[in-house]
Amino acid sequence: MTDPAIPSAYVRDKRTPTETREQLRARIPGWGADLDPADRPSHPRLQYAPDTTGAHWDFPERQPEKEPRERSIEHAFLTPVFGTAQPLRGLSGAIRKLAYRRFSEGRLAHWLLLIVGDRVDAWGSHLRSFASGRPDVPATGLRSELTRGGLRSRRGRSDARHQVLDPVLVAGPWVAAAAVTWTGVRRLVRALRR
């Protein structure tokens, strides 16, 4: 015989008989409310009424589209109201337009192109900051790692093997851009001397 203190889910034989619907309804308030469709709170929403759409408003007046906006190829038209705070411009805008014009939102290429467009926009912003005379400072955190106990605070963490990559991922693109710029300037100077 099994111990009655052990729940029946953990023993081979089922010790308690299954309760009937009436017993469950008497014991648990509201049990079985979804059995009869007439008793369901959401039942009117589940009925199909071909003469109405269920919307409690008419289609709103459309916002004027001053510039062509990107929209998914799955949709027939833009929503009546849309954001205009960040219009697409430059190379990043062309990449994003290509993503929306050519690929469905269910395709990986759509999202990868949007990520590439974002990175191109970020690098364009970095280059504009150099032209403004107040360049962005790459936030690598290397100085605080060495002066404020950053390395000591990393001991014992589970991602210790990946911590070597942190400075490379943050500072690496800056170092690569500086190397490319240096090489380009050297070639330009050599070409002008000839």
Sine and cosine of phi, psi and omega as CSV:
sin_phi,cos_phi,sin_psi,cos_psi,sin_omega,cos_omega
0.00,0.00,0.63,-0.77,-0.02,-1.00
-1.00,0.04,0.37,-0.93,0.00,-1.00
-0.94,0.33,0.80,-0.59,-0.02,-1.00
-0.93,0.37,-0.26,0.97,0.02,-1.00
-0.97,0.24,-0.32,0.95,0.02,-1.00
-0.98,0.19,0.79,-0.62,0.02,-1.00
-0.86,0.51,0.52,-0.85,-0.09,-1.00
-0.92,0.39,-0.30,0.95,0.02,-1.00
-0.93,0.36,-0.32,0.95,-0.07,-1.00
-0.97,-0.22,0.15,0.99,0.03,-1.00
-0.86,-0.52,0.34,-0.94,-0.08,-1.00
-0.95,0.32,-0.70,0.71,-0.04,-1.00
-1.00,-0.08,0.63,-0.78,-0.03,-1.00
-0.99,0.13,0.86,-0.50,-0.11,-0.99
-1.00,0.01,-0.51,0.86,-0.05,-1.00
-0.97,-0.24,0.72,-0.70,0.03,-1.00
-0.94,0.34,0.49,-0.87,0.02,-1.00
-0.94,0.35,0.70,-0.71,-0.01,-1.00
-0.97,0.23,0.50,-0.87,0.04,-1.00
-0.98,0.20,0.18,-0.98,0.02,-1.00
-0.88,0.48,-0.65,0.76,-0.02,-1.00
-0.91,0.41,-0.65,0.76,0.02,-1.00
-0.91,0.41,-0.68,0.73,0.02,-1.00
-0.90,0.44,-0.67,0.74,0.00,-1.00
-0.90,0.44,-0.59,0.80,0.01,-1.00
-0.95,0.30,-0.55,0.83,-0.07,-1.00
-1.00,0.07,-0.60,0.80,-0.08,-1.00
-0.92,-0.39,0.92,-0.40,0.02,-1.00
-0.88,0.47,0.77,-0.64,0.03,-1.00
1.00,0.10,0.02,1.00,-0.01,-1.00
-0.90,0.43,0.69,-0.73,0.06,-1.00
0.98,0.18,0.27,0.96,-0.01,-1.00
-0.89,0.45,-0.41,0.91,-0.04,-1.00
-1.00,-0.10,0.07,1.00,0.00,-1.00
-0.94,0.33,-0.72,0.69,0.00,-1.00
-1.00,-0.09,0.85,-0.52,-0.03,-1.00
-0.84,0.54,-0.49,0.87,0.00,-1.00
-0.93,0.36,-0.41,0.91,0.00,-1.00
-1.00,-0.01,-0.13,0.99,-0.04,-1.00
-0.96,0.29,0.71,-0.70,0.03,-1.00
-0.90,0.44,-0.51,0.86,-0.05,-1.00
-1.00,-0.09,0.14,0.99,-0.12,-0.99
-0.85,0.53,-0.68,0.73,0.02,-1.00
-0.87,0.50,-0.51,0.86,0.02,-1.00
-0.95,0.30,-0.39,0.92,-0.03,-1.00
-0.99,0.14,-0.23,0.97,-0.01,-1.00
-0.98,0.18,0.64,-0.77,0.02,-1.00
-1.00,-0.05,0.86,-0.51,0.05,-1.00
-0.90,-0.43,0.98,-0.21,-0.10,-1.00
-0.91,0.43,-0.38,0.92,-0.03,-1.00
-0.99,0.14,-0.25,0.97,0.02,-1.00
-0.77,-0.64,0.40,-0.92,0.04,-1.00
-0.99,-0.11,-0.23,0.97,-0.05,-1.00
1.00,-0.07,-0.18,0.98,0.02,-1.00
-0.96,0.27,0.64,-0.77,0.01,-1.00
-0.98,-0.18,0.35,0.94,0.01,-1.00
-0.54,-0.84,0.36,-0.93,0.10,-1.00
-1.00,0.04,0.30,-0.95,0.00,-1.00
-0.87,0.49,0.82,-0.57,-0.06,-1.00
-0.95,0.31,0.28,-0.96,0.05,-1.00
-0.91,0.41,0.67,-0.74,-0.06,-1.00
-0.97,0.26,0.62,-0.78,0.12,-0.99
-0.95,0.31,0.69,-0.72,0.00,-1.00
-0.92,0.40,0.66,-0.75,-0.02,-1.00
-0.99,-0.17,0.99,-0.13,-0.06,-1.00
-0.97,0.26,-0.61,0.80,0.08,-1.00
-0.85,-0.52,0.49,-0.87,0.07,-1.00
-0.88,0.48,0.79,-0.62,-0.02,-1.00
-0.98,-0.18,0.48,-0.88,0.06,-1.00
-0.97,0.24,0.60,-0.80,0.07,-1.00
-0.49,-0.87,0.45,-0.89,-0.03,-1.00
-0.93,0.38,0.54,-0.84,0.00,-1.00
-0.95,0.31,-0.20,0.98,0.05,-1.00
-0.97,0.25,-0.34,0.94,-0.10,-1.00
-0.98,-0.21,0.62,-0.79,-0.03,-1.00
-0.96,0.27,-0.53,0.85,-0.02,-1.00
-0.46,-0.89,0.19,-0.98,0.05,-1.00
-0.94,0.34,0.37,-0.93,0.11,-0.99
-0.91,0.41,0.38,-0.93,-0.04,-1.00
-0.86,0.51,-0.51,0.86,0.02,-1.00
-0.81,-0.58,0.70,-0.71,-0.02,-1.00
-0.55,-0.84,0.32,-0.95,-0.03,-1.00
-0.99,0.16,0.55,-0.83,0.04,-1.00
-0.77,-0.64,0.26,0.97,-0.10,-1.00
-0.94,0.35,-0.59,0.81,-0.03,-1.00
-0.85,-0.52,0.99,0.15,0.03,-1.00
-0.92,0.38,0.50,-0.87,0.00,-1.00
-0.96,0.26,0.70,-0.72,0.02,-1.00
-0.49,-0.87,0.43,-0.90,0.09,-1.00
0.94,0.34,-0.34,-0.94,-0.03,-1.00
-0.90,0.43,-0.64,0.77,0.01,-1.00
-0.90,0.43,-0.61,0.79,0.05,-1.00
-0.91,0.42,-0.63,0.77,0.03,-1.00
-0.91,0.42,-0.63,0.78,0.02,-1.00
-0.91,0.41,-0.68,0.73,0.01,-1.00
-0.92,0.40,-0.65,0.76,0.04,-1.00
-0.88,0.48,-0.64,0.77,0.05,-1.00
-0.88,0.48,-0.67,0.74,0.00,-1.00
-0.88,0.48,-0.68,0.74,-0.02,-1.00
-0.97,0.22,-0.58,0.81,-0.07,-1.00
-0.96,0.27,-0.54,0.84,-0.20,-0.98
-0.97,-0.25,-0.55,0.84,-0.16,-0.99
-0.85,-0.53,0.57,-0.82,0.07,-1.00
-0.95,0.32,0.41,-0.91,0.03,-1.00
-0.92,0.39,-0.26,0.97,0.04,-1.00
-1.00,0.07,-0.04,1.00,-0.02,-1.00
-0.99,-0.14,0.59,-0.80,0.02,-1.00
-0.90,0.43,-0.57,0.82,-0.02,-1.00
-0.87,0.50,-0.59,0.81,0.02,-1.00
-0.85,0.52,-0.77,0.64,-0.08,-1.00
-0.96,0.29,-0.58,0.81,0.04,-1.00
-0.91,0.42,-0.63,0.78,0.05,-1.00
-0.91,0.42,-0.61,0.79,0.05,-1.00
-0.91,0.43,-0.61,0.79,0.05,-1.00
-0.92,0.39,-0.68,0.73,0.04,-1.00
-0.88,0.48,-0.68,0.73,0.05,-1.00
-0.87,0.50,-0.63,0.78,0.04,-1.00
-0.90,0.43,-0.69,0.73,0.01,-1.00
-0.91,0.41,-0.64,0.77,0.04,-1.00
-0.89,0.46,-0.65,0.76,0.03,-1.00
-0.90,0.44,-0.66,0.76,0.02,-1.00
-0.90,0.44,-0.69,0.72,0.00,-1.00
-0.93,0.36,-0.57,0.82,0.10,-1.00
-0.89,0.46,-0.63,0.78,0.05,-1.00
-0.91,0.42,-0.65,0.76,0.05,-1.00
-0.88,0.47,-0.69,0.72,0.00,-1.00
-0.91,0.41,-0.63,0.77,0.05,-1.00
-0.90,0.44,-0.55,0.84,0.02,-1.00
-0.92,0.39,-0.56,0.83,0.07,-1.00
-0.92,0.40,-0.63,0.77,0.00,-1.00
-0.93,0.36,-0.44,0.90,-0.03,-1.00
-0.98,0.21,-0.22,0.98,-0.02,-1.00
1.00,-0.01,-0.13,0.99,0.05,-1.00
-0.82,-0.57,0.98,0.20,-0.10,-0.99
-0.93,0.38,0.44,-0.90,0.09,-1.00
-0.90,0.43,0.57,-0.82,0.06,-1.00
-0.99,-0.14,0.85,-0.53,0.02,-1.00
-0.91,0.42,0.84,-0.54,-0.08,-1.00
-1.00,0.02,0.97,0.23,-0.01,-1.00
-0.99,0.10,-0.48,0.87,-0.03,-1.00
0.97,0.22,0.18,0.98,-0.04,-1.00
-0.90,0.43,-0.65,0.76,-0.03,-1.00
-0.89,0.45,-0.69,0.73,0.00,-1.00
-0.94,0.33,-0.44,0.90,0.09,-1.00
-0.89,0.46,-0.58,0.82,-0.07,-1.00
-1.00,-0.03,-0.44,0.90,-0.11,-0.99
-0.97,-0.26,-0.43,0.90,-0.11,-0.99
-0.91,-0.42,0.46,0.89,0.07,-1.00
0.96,0.28,0.46,0.89,-0.02,-1.00
-0.91,0.41,-0.68,0.74,0.01,-1.00
-0.92,0.40,-0.61,0.79,0.01,-1.00
-0.91,0.42,-0.60,0.80,-0.02,-1.00
-0.95,0.30,-0.25,0.97,-0.02,-1.00
-1.00,0.06,-0.21,0.98,-0.02,-1.00
-0.90,0.44,0.67,-0.74,0.07,-1.00
0.99,0.11,0.00,1.00,0.01,-1.00
-0.99,0.16,0.44,-0.90,-0.06,-1.00
-0.96,0.29,-0.39,0.92,-0.03,-1.00
-0.99,-0.15,0.51,0.86,-0.08,-1.00
-0.87,0.48,-0.57,0.82,-0.02,-1.00
-0.93,0.36,-0.46,0.89,-0.04,-1.00
-1.00,0.06,-0.20,0.98,-0.07,-1.00
-0.91,0.40,-0.40,0.92,0.03,-1.00
-0.91,0.42,-0.52,0.86,-0.05,-1.00
-0.98,0.21,-0.34,0.94,-0.06,-1.00
-0.81,0.58,-0.80,0.60,0.02,-1.00
-0.91,0.42,-0.53,0.85,-0.01,-1.00
-0.92,0.39,-0.69,0.73,-0.04,-1.00
-0.93,0.36,-0.56,0.83,-0.02,-1.00
-1.00,0.10,-0.74,0.68,-0.07,-1.00
-1.00,0.05,-0.38,0.92,-0.06,-1.00
-0.81,0.59,-0.77,0.64,0.02,-1.00
-0.87,0.49,-0.57,0.82,0.03,-1.00
-0.92,0.38,-0.68,0.74,0.02,-1.00
-0.91,0.42,-0.67,0.74,0.02,-1.00
-0.89,0.45,-0.67,0.74,0.02,-1.00
-0.90,0.43,-0.63,0.78,0.03,-1.00
-0.91,0.42,-0.64,0.77,0.01,-1.00
-0.91,0.41,-0.68,0.74,0.02,-1.00
-0.90,0.43,-0.67,0.74,0.02,-1.00
-0.89,0.45,-0.71,0.71,0.01,-1.00
-0.87,0.50,-0.70,0.71,0.01,-1.00
-0.90,0.44,-0.67,0.74,0.01,-1.00
-0.90,0.43,-0.66,0.75,0.02,-1.00
-0.91,0.41,-0.67,0.74,0.02,-1.00
-0.88,0.47,-0.69,0.72,0.01,-1.00
-0.91,0.42,-0.63,0.78,0.02,-1.00
-0.91,0.42,-0.69,0.73,0.03,-1.00
-0.89,0.46,-0.69,0.72,0.03,-1.00
-0.89,0.46,-0.63,0.77,0.00,-1.00
-0.93,0.37,-0.57,0.82,0.00,-1.00
-0.96,0.27,-0.48,0.88,0.02,-1.00
-0.95,0.30,-0.43,0.90,-0.05,-1.00
-0.97,0.23,0.00,0.00,0.00,0.00
